[in-house]
Amino acid sequence: MSKFGTLVMGPAGAGKSTFCSAIIQHLQNNKRPCFYVNLDPAAEEFAFEPDLDIKDLISLEDVMEEMSLGPNGGLIYCFEFLLENLDFLTDPLEEVTEDYLIVFDMPGQIELYTHVPILPVLVKHLMRGSLNINMCAAYLLESTFIIDRPKFFSGTLSAMSAMLMLEMPHVNILSKMDLIKGQVAKRDLKRFVNPDVDLLDDDPSRRTEDENVVDGVVDRDPASSKNVMGGASFHKLNKAVAQLIDDFSMVSFLKLDAQDEDSVGAVLSYIDDAIQFHEAQEPKEPRE
């Protein structure tokens, strides 16, 4: 029988560990078993103790000290070491039954999801090897990004990049929705949930003049330091990125408030649909 799991990913500070804790708590409240795997070699504190922890194999702190590597290089080394010792994952997961949801808590360095070809190898081992895990990726993007629209489209592009590289079912999530209550109108929020290119033209924080005006003269030099992050060239770049996202038409978001159990349950239902969890469950006899 297949096993079932979700890979919780996203940039640093997106709320991945908080989401994992909320998912586990929700599963426990509904009498549903869960197997929690921590794949962040730098994580130290957990709301729920992992059933399998990569730090029992290798830790980022030890790698940085012994190999004289920085945090990013050390993280890559940790995952390369994991790929050389996949029995560390395979052996415990072989015992997990189809009743469980396996939750993989990933680190926050987006290099792993965008251009370093490590995670695709790991995903193929988990999904297509002897484990045969039906998995989807849950990619979290912090909802406060929508206050800065160019930043939001940059984060959306990283989500799309992960979708293209990993080639697995994806659920994209705007996390920490409680932090933007009252700051964004519901009508506008719908345009972020299904990213709308025209959001950049409607950005209220954008200057009415794309170019900088100096002593009454319009400065159209794209290399000008005052125009690099706020002028017409910057706007054209953002429009090109947004248009690329729109052309692929792959990314849409679910809204998540990890403090709201109904919100967590709604996101979990999408994950279950993506991995076809309920379709594989055997009917159970009702209790007398």
C-alpha positions, 0 to 999 in steps of 0.5 A: 500500500502507498504511504502519504506525506507532505513536504512543508517548504518555503523561505525562512520566516514563512511559518513552516514549523508553526504550520507543522505544529498546527497540522500535528495538533489538528491531526491529534484532535481528530484521532488521526496518526502522524509521523513527524520528520524534521529535515532542518539540521539547524532546528533546535526547538519543537512544539512536538518532538520529531519521530525522526530528526536529521540532527541524529544523523548530522547537524549544521552546527557540527558541519560549520565547525568541522568543515569551516563552511558557512550556513548555506554551504553547510546546509548543502553539505548536510543534504548531500550527506543525507543522500549518501545515507538514505537508509536513515530515512528509508528504514524508519519510514518502511514501518509507517502504514497508510493510516499516517500522514508523514510531515516533512519539516524542511529548512528555509534556504530557498536555494534548495527549492529553486536551483540546487538539484538535491531535493529532486533526488530526495523526492524521487527516492521518497515517491518512486522508490521502495517507500512509494509515498504519495506526496505533495509540497506545501509551499508557504509564503508569508502573507505580509509580502502582499504589502510590498507587491514587488516582493510578493511577485518575487516570492510567487516566482520562487514558489513557481520555480520550486513547482517546476524543479520538484515536479510533484503536486503542490499546494501554495499557502499564504501564511500568517493571515492574522497579521494582515487583517484590516490592512488589505480589502477582501476584494484586493486579497482575491487578486493576490490569492490568484496573482493578478499582473495588474496589481503592480499598476494599481500599487498605491505605494508606487510614485505617480512619476516613474522617473525621479525629478531633479530640479524640475528635470525628469531623470530617465537614466535607468542606472541612476541610484534613485531609479534602480529600486523605484523607477521605470526600469524597476517597474518594467522588471517587476511587470516582466516577472509578473507576466511570466507568472501569469503566462505559466498560470500555475500558482494560486494560494490558499489562506492560512491562519495557523491559530484558527483550527478551521483554517488549518483543517481547510488547508489539510483537506487540499493536501489530502486531495492532492495526495489522494489520502481518503481514496486509499482508506479502507472503510472502517466498521462503526463502533458499537 
